[in-house]
Amino acid sequence: MSMKLTRRSIVAGLALAAAVTAMLSVPAPSEAAELKKVTFVQEWPTPDGFWIPWILGSKKGFYAEEGMEIEIVVPPTVADTMKFLGTGRADVAFTTVMDVIFARGEQAPVVAIARYGRGNNWGILSSEGNKLTVADLKGKRIGIYNDAWTKAQLGMMLADAKLTLDDVEMVAAADDTVPLLLQKRVDAITGITNAEGTGMATTGGQKPEFIAATDHGVPNTPIFMLAGNEDWLKSNPDLAKAFLRATAKSMRYAAEHPEEGVAAFQELYAKAYDEKFITQQWKDTIPLFGALGDDLLVNDEKDWTALLAALTKFDVVKDVGPATSYFTNAYLAK
């Protein structure tokens, strides 16, 4: 049985990922004495196409040009990303906006330092040709991930049609909602366009119908973030700025050279992952960056304010601080 990469697939070959991490983290002998290491923990226990910018940027030498090498760390579990960052085992992280908020709520010394994408591309997906409205979801079986933010966003969408979570039957997926829909075990699933949407296209051979959450009361705050350990940031402000300069350059280059980006990814992970999925995932991700201008990584205070207000309204979190306590643009180029 051939392996298909999905956003939430768990692969037995984590040893491969660990080996690749070590390879990426070791500079050439001539550079070893000059480059500073930045430990960069990822959001998921298996590599995915979202990492293409820093994989390609490392290969192109963009980080070395800024005087650093990045050590790409694959966490043992999704819960370990913030643990690594909060305890200083990682300097920076690729993570989610909700992980930053939850970690800050536990007084962890982490802060978002850049956004990855310009908005929220989460929503409800149904099979091609089965176009639904939010009102149509009443009485339907919805495949979900069993986390607080998924349920909160679904609740917000349903509220827009004067429905509640009690009006639908939620079916929790172990690690991927796409099989639930393809096997017709549910009527629709929750997910994002460049993960579950990608899976529907590459595994299911169809273009799914999509109800955008942002059209039904959910804040348009970007899902993914780059975050930093506050102690490391304070001790290494110039290195943090250099890291973000290299990352912005890497994102722009990878977006403008998608085939080269996929090739760099496949060079490292070809034995474990499906090139068809990665190619489509990166194609689906690039439009989320919008214009590749100077504001590519800049967090918008309005986005965070709207998100925090929604989280408190729907009882996802009890107490929140001001929006600016969760993110900073201080390490971005002015």
C-alpha positions, 0 to 999 in steps of 0.5 A: 500500500503506497503512502499518501502524505496528508496534513495529519498523517503519522509516519512510522519512519520518524527516524528518517525525519530525524536524520534529515534534521541532522543533515540540515543542521550541519554546516559545511566545514568551511562555514562551521566556525562562522555560522550561528545555529538557530533551532527551529521547531516545526508544528507537526511530527511529520514534514509537510509542504508548509516547510518548503520555504526554509528547506529551499532557503537553506539549500539556496544559502539564504540563511548562511548569507545572514550568518546562520544555519537553521536546525529544523527540528521535527517534534515528537508530537504536536504538543511538543512544539510549544514545549520545545519553544517555551523551555528554550529547547528551540529558539523559534517555531513554526506553529499556529496562532492558537498554540501561541495563545494557549501557551501565553495563557500558561505564562510560557515565554513565547510570542508570535514574531511573524505571520505565515499567510494573510488570513484564515482559510479554514472552513467546511468541505463537502464532496464535489457537486454536493454544495452545502450552505451553513443552514444545510448542515442541520442534522448532518454528520461533520468530520472534525478534529477534536480540539477546542478551536475547531469546535469554536470555529464550527460553532461560530459558523453554525451561529450564523445560521441560528444553529448550534453544535447540538444541531449537527453530529460531530465525528472526530477523526483520529488524525485526518478527516479526509478519509471520513468524507471519501468513504462517505462516513460523513456529509462534510468535514472541517479543514483548510484549503491547503491540507484537507482541500489538497487531500481531497484533490490528490487522494479523492480526485475531486475539487471539494465544495468549500464554505469559508469560515470567514464568510460566516462570522469567524475572524480572518486571523492567519492560522500559522505563525512564526514564534520565538522564545522571548528570552532568546529574542531579547538576547539575540535581537539581531539574529532574530531579525536576520532569521526573519529576513532570510525567511521572508526571502525564502518564502518569496523565492519558493513562491516564485519557483514552486517546482524548485521548492517541491524538488528541494522537499522531495530531495529530503523526503522522497522515500516517505511522501507523495510528490503529487500531494506536496506539489499540490499542497504548495500550489494551494499554499502560495496564494495565501501569501498574497502580494510578496511585498514588505508586509509579507510577515507583518502581523496586524493588530486588528486580526489578533483583536478580533480573534481574542474577542471571538475566543472569549465570546465562545468560551475557548479561553477565559482571560486574555491580555491585550492583542499586542501581548501575543505578537510583535513586529519588532524583529521585522525589517522597517 
